[in-house]
Amino acid sequence: MFLFKPSTREFTRQARRQKLSFGHWLHGIIYLVFPYFYIGNAVGARRPMRAYRWCEARLRRLFHRPDDGSAGIAFAHTYHGKVVPLETAKKLVQIDQPVSVSYPEQVIPYTTARDLILHDPDHIVLLDCPCRVARENPCLPLDVCVIVGEPFAGMVLEHHPKRARRISGQEAVEVLEAEERRGHVHHAFFKEAVLNRFYAICNCCSCCCGAMQAMREGSPMLASSGYLSVRDAELCKNCGTCAEVCQFDAIQRVDGRMQVDEALCMGCGVCVSHCEKGALQLELAPEKGAPMAVGSW
């Protein structure tokens, strides 16, 4: 039974030490042990099962409670991602020591789950992406979700041995670099029910990603990297490659010239890495928040 697997028991011990509520503990167990059931139904890629609808109704009562006496906690405030450029993502999978950092709200602009706490940071597991698996014609490859640290890596590996495998930090870097070449965006994910902290790097495409889908539907699940893509008009040849790879539709051709829509740009840097002329670069954008510093503790 899943509750008696070593990694699940460790998750439970850490939840108790953190004084996580029973509701959030249960939510975390369902999410980590049954991610394909959870995500597949959440993104609406399949007809919701009766059991899922039953669970969802009760989980909503537990998690969407008022936090200020008037308004309920938004879904995005309990389950959210921080867009990170490739170099930041690579640092996250190359940490070689335990880490305990709480990011301020200007970095992770949500009311909950802002901690980077890594136990056994060299324990890294590559998982078939639940969002891609849920789609009828998903982008390939499927194994692009990077789970970092314990007890999360252990739980995923124990419960999904056919869809997960342990990898080294260098292998994780290679996965991140390959996804960057495909034009996909790196997100550091945080979740309240997953011990209120960071647990994974998702490498996302707009056609498959549940978080990007939620953004399009008005739920602010993703936070900007804190950077903005800036175009050098003299170097730009207006070839349109940047617009083709932008997952947020933030670059468009206007009167024959490429333009960056600052409101839509999330500062992922994919357009920068794909511009052969070096006409784009990331610049700090304080109005979009602060970057996620890694390795500066």
BAKOL-96855 format. One line per 2 residues: number of its first residue (from 1); their letters; for each residue x, y, z of C-alpha. Coordinates in pm, whole numbers. Layout:
<nodes>
NUM	A	X Y Z | ... .
</nodes>
This chain:
<nodes>
1	MF	0 0 0 | 132 347 -91 .
3	LF	107 483 266 | 364 230 386 .
5	KP	634 300 131 | 946 453 295 .
7	ST	929 778 100 | 561 830 188 .
9	RE	636 772 555 | 917 1028 534 .
11	FT	681 1278 370 | 436 1219 656 .
13	RQ	710 1270 919 | 815 1598 760 .
15	AR	453 1711 731 | 405 1646 1103 .
17	RQ	723 1836 1195 | 601 2126 985 .
19	KL	255 2097 1143 | 97 2069 802 .
21	SF	-280 2028 832 | -438 1693 760 .
23	GH	-601 1842 453 | -274 1962 307 .
25	WL	-102 1633 394 | -376 1442 211 .
27	HG	-359 1682 -83 | 18 1635 -105 .
29	II	-15 1256 -95 | -275 1255 -373 .
31	YL	-68 1492 -584 | 265 1307 -550 .
33	VF	134 951 -556 | -129 999 -828 .
35	PY	7 1286 -1044 | -137 1153 -1372 .
37	FY	-484 1120 -1222 | -452 1461 -1053 .
39	IG	-308 1661 -1343 | -499 1481 -1616 .
41	NA	-830 1572 -1460 | -720 1919 -1353 .
43	VG	-624 2027 -1706 | -949 1891 -1845 .
45	AR	-775 1662 -2093 | -1006 1378 -2000 .
47	RP	-1355 1347 -1860 | -1330 1391 -1481 .
49	MR	-1380 1068 -1293 | -1651 1054 -1028 .
51	AY	-1385 985 -763 | -1189 1290 -875 .
53	RW	-1497 1514 -857 | -1569 1382 -507 .
55	CE	-1210 1447 -395 | -1198 1788 -560 .
57	AR	-1511 1910 -386 | -1373 1814 -45 .
59	LR	-1022 1938 -115 | -1162 2275 -216 .
61	RL	-1333 2302 121 | -1004 2227 294 .
63	FH	-773 2449 89 | -976 2740 -44 .
65	RP	-1040 2893 293 | -1046 3267 366 .
67	DD	-706 3403 465 | -808 3761 534 .
69	GS	-1162 3718 654 | -1317 3804 320 .
71	AG	-1156 3633 23 | -1057 3273 -40 .
73	IA	-700 3171 -126 | -662 3155 -504 .
75	FA	-554 2822 -653 | -242 2988 -794 .
77	HT	-138 3096 -445 | -110 2736 -330 .
79	YH	35 2587 -649 | 256 2807 -862 .
81	GK	572 2837 -1064 | 852 3088 -1101 .
83	VV	980 3129 -1455 | 1357 3089 -1451 .
85	PL	1617 3136 -1726 | 1826 2833 -1822 .
87	ET	2127 2928 -1609 | 1914 2953 -1294 .
89	AK	1750 2618 -1368 | 2092 2459 -1413 .
91	KL	2208 2592 -1076 | 1904 2434 -907 .
93	VQ	2009 2085 -1019 | 2377 2136 -932 .
95	ID	2337 2228 -564 | 2564 2002 -359 .
97	QP	2459 2087 -4 | 2136 2110 200 .
99	VS	1963 2445 156 | 1701 2637 352 .
101	VS	1597 2968 199 | 1269 3158 219 .
103	YP	1218 3394 -72 | 1051 3731 -15 .
105	EQ	729 3816 -193 | 901 4033 -455 .
107	VI	1072 3713 -576 | 788 3460 -533 .
109	PY	475 3682 -530 | 237 3442 -361 .
111	TT	96 3418 -12 | 221 3064 49 .
113	AR	493 2819 -56 | 802 3035 -104 .
115	DL	1071 2812 49 | 1368 2651 -120 .
117	IL	1444 2371 127 | 1651 2090 -17 .
119	HD	1728 1766 165 | 1959 1542 -40 .
121	PD	1971 1790 -330 | 2172 1540 -536 .
123	HI	1870 1307 -537 | 1720 1396 -874 .
125	VL	1454 1203 -1061 | 1332 1251 -1417 .
127	LD	957 1195 -1453 | 730 1165 -1755 .
129	CP	548 1500 -1759 | 189 1452 -1633 .
131	CR	70 1743 -1849 | 214 1589 -2166 .
133	VA	92 1240 -2077 | -260 1381 -2043 .
135	RE	-263 1524 -2395 | -384 1332 -2698 .
137	NP	-88 1438 -2914 | 179 1553 -2668 .
139	CL	511 1712 -2741 | 801 1471 -2710 .
141	PL	996 1354 -2524 | 771 1287 -2228 .
143	DV	1044 1256 -1962 | 1117 1624 -1895 .
145	CV	996 1690 -1539 | 1291 1718 -1300 .
147	IV	1209 1634 -936 | 1471 1761 -691 .
149	GE	1545 1655 -332 | 1377 1435 -75 .
151	PF	1121 1311 6 | 982 1408 -336 .
153	AG	1237 1233 -559 | 1196 913 -357 .
155	MV	818 925 -367 | 807 971 -743 .
157	LE	1060 695 -801 | 892 447 -565 .
159	HH	541 504 -694 | 617 543 -1064 .
161	PK	915 319 -1145 | 802 278 -1507 .
163	RA	771 652 -1564 | 1063 779 -1356 .
165	RR	1435 724 -1327 | 1712 860 -1109 .
167	IS	1959 1088 -1288 | 2271 1282 -1199 .
169	GQ	2300 1658 -1182 | 2486 1658 -1512 .
171	EA	2213 1453 -1678 | 1958 1700 -1545 .
173	VE	2157 1985 -1700 | 2151 1802 -2033 .
175	VL	1772 1766 -2011 | 1735 2138 -1938 .
177	EA	1963 2232 -2227 | 1776 2002 -2466 .
179	EE	1441 2153 -2366 | 1586 2502 -2415 .
181	RR	1686 2406 -2767 | 1328 2292 -2828 .
183	GH	1209 2636 -2721 | 1053 2526 -2394 .
185	VH	1033 2727 -2072 | 1178 2632 -1732 .
187	HA	957 2679 -1426 | 1062 2623 -1064 .
189	FF	744 2487 -904 | 626 2541 -547 .
191	KE	317 2392 -381 | 161 2449 -42 .
193	AV	57 2085 -3 | 409 1971 -96 .
195	LN	550 2089 237 | 519 2455 134 .
197	RF	825 2450 -87 | 1007 2401 -415 .
199	YA	1010 2045 -545 | 1045 2040 -925 .
201	IC	1156 2208 -1245 | 898 2177 -1519 .
203	NC	1012 2228 -1877 | 701 2352 -2046 .
205	CS	544 2413 -2386 | 233 2623 -2425 .
207	CC	43 2344 -2604 | 79 2091 -2320 .
209	CG	152 2281 -1999 | -132 2300 -1747 .
211	AM	15 2609 -1581 | 31 2797 -1911 .
213	QA	-323 2685 -1983 | -430 2822 -1645 .
215	MR	-256 3153 -1725 | -450 3182 -2051 .
217	EG	-771 3115 -1859 | -699 3392 -1608 .
219	SP	-534 3206 -1316 | -193 3365 -1242 .
221	ML	-6 3042 -1173 | 327 3167 -1308 .
223	AS	546 3452 -1188 | 784 3642 -1412 .
225	SG	1154 3565 -1388 | 1214 3928 -1299 .
227	YL	1372 3991 -1637 | 1245 4137 -1963 .
229	SV	1356 4054 -2316 | 1496 4367 -2481 .
231	RD	1552 4398 -2857 | 1847 4574 -3020 .
233	AE	1696 4737 -3329 | 2033 4765 -3505 .
235	LC	2119 4397 -3469 | 1769 4261 -3528 .
237	KN	1706 4132 -3882 | 1331 4086 -3817 .
239	CG	1353 3720 -3917 | 1074 3621 -3677 .
241	TC	1252 3328 -3510 | 1199 3485 -3167 .
243	AE	823 3506 -3224 | 813 3142 -3334 .
245	VC	973 3016 -3012 | 803 3252 -2764 .
247	QF	569 3038 -2553 | 387 3345 -2416 .
249	DA	308 3513 -2750 | 501 3815 -2627 .
251	IQ	682 3887 -2955 | 497 3992 -3265 .
253	RV	567 4149 -3602 | 431 4505 -3622 .
255	DG	477 4703 -3942 | 745 4458 -4052 .
257	RM	947 4481 -3730 | 961 4248 -3432 .
259	QV	833 4398 -3109 | 833 4267 -2751 .
261	DE	509 4310 -2559 | 642 4393 -2213 .
263	AL	312 4305 -2047 | 319 3951 -2184 .
265	CM	694 3883 -2160 | 781 3652 -1868 .
267	GC	1158 3684 -1909 | 1225 3316 -1975 .
269	GV	1513 3388 -2215 | 1416 3132 -2479 .
271	CV	1403 3401 -2747 | 1750 3516 -2644 .
273	SH	1905 3172 -2683 | 1743 3127 -3025 .
275	CE	1845 3462 -3176 | 2143 3393 -3402 .
277	KG	2217 3766 -3438 | 2235 3830 -3062 .
279	AL	1969 4100 -3100 | 1786 4007 -2780 .
281	QL	1901 4006 -2422 | 1747 3976 -2076 .
283	EL	1750 4286 -1861 | 1634 4331 -1504 .
285	AP	1274 4453 -1481 | 1200 4562 -1122 .
287	EK	835 4618 -1205 | 807 4244 -1273 .
289	GA	966 4138 -944 | 1310 4015 -850 .
291	PM	1494 3716 -999 | 1522 3391 -806 .
293	AV	1876 3393 -669 | 2033 3049 -638 .
295	GS	2369 2979 -478 | 2404 3318 -310 .
297	W	2335 3195 45 .
</nodes>
